[in-house]
Amino acid sequence: MTHTKHHRILLASFILCLGTMETLWAKEYQSLDAIQETIVHFIQANIDTHQDHDISVNRLDSRLKLGKCSVPLEAYSHANHLEAGTLSIGVRCHGKPSWSLFNSAKLTFYQQVLTLKQSLKRNTIIRAEHIIIEKQATNQLRRGYFTDYQQVANKLTTRHLHVGTVLNPTHLTTQKLIKKGEQVTILASSPAFSIKMPGRALMDGSLGEQIRIKNSKTKKIIEGIYRIKNNP
C-alpha cells in the first residue's frame, strides 16, 4: 500500500515537471535587445559609415512579449534611402512564431564645420582669426555649412552674427571690388599678342566674376572676367 502511494506521488511529480517545462517553453520570448541590435545593424548597412555618426534606437516597452524567432530576424524600411533624422525601421520574424513590428531610431551625422569664435557686425570681412572648427550635428544645419576656411575667406557678413554661429551661405556674400561706373582696363591677350584699352564697368563685380563692360573707344559692350592687375 505504501509502495503504491509512493509510485503515485512520483508519477504526479513527473507530470508536474512536464507541465512546468511546457510553461517555461511557452514563455521563451524574443530578446528586445536583439531586436534593437538588428535595427542598428540594418541602418549601418545602409549608410556611409565612414562619416562620423550616431544611431539611437527607441527603447522598446519591457512589457512587449514576442515569441522567440526560430530564424534570424530581418529588418527593413519603406524608405529608398536612409537620411539623417528620425527613421521608422521594421523588424520581422519569418520563422515561428511569425510576427513583425516597427520601431523608431534617430540617425545623426557629424561634421567638422566653420563656427564663429566671436560676434561679427554686418559687412565684416571674414578673416581666419574669426573662425574655429567644431564638430556639429548636421541634421539641424538645413541651410548648409562650410568645412574649409578658403570657402569663406574675404567674404562679407550679410548681417550681425553671434559668437558660436555655424556659418552657412546665407550669412556671407562676395565683396564687390568694383562698382558700376568705375573705369577699368580691358585686356585681350593670347600667346601672340596683348591689347589694352580703357573701359567702364556697367555693373558691380567681384573677383573672378563675369561682368559687362563698355569699351570707352569703340563704345561696344563686352563681357569679361574681373581680375586684379598684377604690378610688375
C-alpha positions, 0 to 999 in steps of 0.5 A: 500500500505504501509502495503504491502511494509512493509510485503515485506521488512520483508519477504526479511529480513527473507530470508536474515537471512536464507541465512546468517545462511546457510553461517555461517553453511557452514563455521563451520570448524574443530578446528586445535587445536583439531586436534593437541590435538588428535595427542598428545593424540594418541602418549601418548597412545602409549608410556611409559609415565612414562619416562620423555618426550616431544611431539611437534606437527607441527603447522598446516597452519591457512589457512587449512579449514576442515569441522567440524567432526560430530564424534570424530576424530581418529588418527593413524600411519603406524608405529608398534611402536612409537620411539623417533624422528620425527613421521608422525601421521594421523588424520581422520574424519569418520563422515561428512564431511569425510576427513583425513590428516597427520601431523608431531610431534617430540617425545623426551625422557629424561634421567638422564645420566653420563656427564663429569664435566671436560676434561679427557686425554686418559687412565684416570681412571674414578673416581666419582669426574669426573662425574655429572648427567644431564638430556639429550635428548636421541634421539641424544645419538645413541651410548648409555649412562650410568645412574649409576656411578658403570657402569663406575667406574675404567674404562679407557678413550679410548681417550681425552674427553671434559668437558660436554661429555655424556659418552657412551661405546665407550669412556671407556674400562676395565683396564687390571690388568694383562698382558700376561706373568705375573705369577699368582696363580691358585686356585681350591677350593670347600667346601672340599678342596683348591689347589694352584699352580703357573701359567702364564697368556697367555693373558691380563685380567681384573677383573672378566674376563675369561682368559687362563692360563698355569699351570707352573707344569703340563704345561696344559692350563686352563681357569679361572676367574681373581680375586684379592687375598684377604690378610688375 
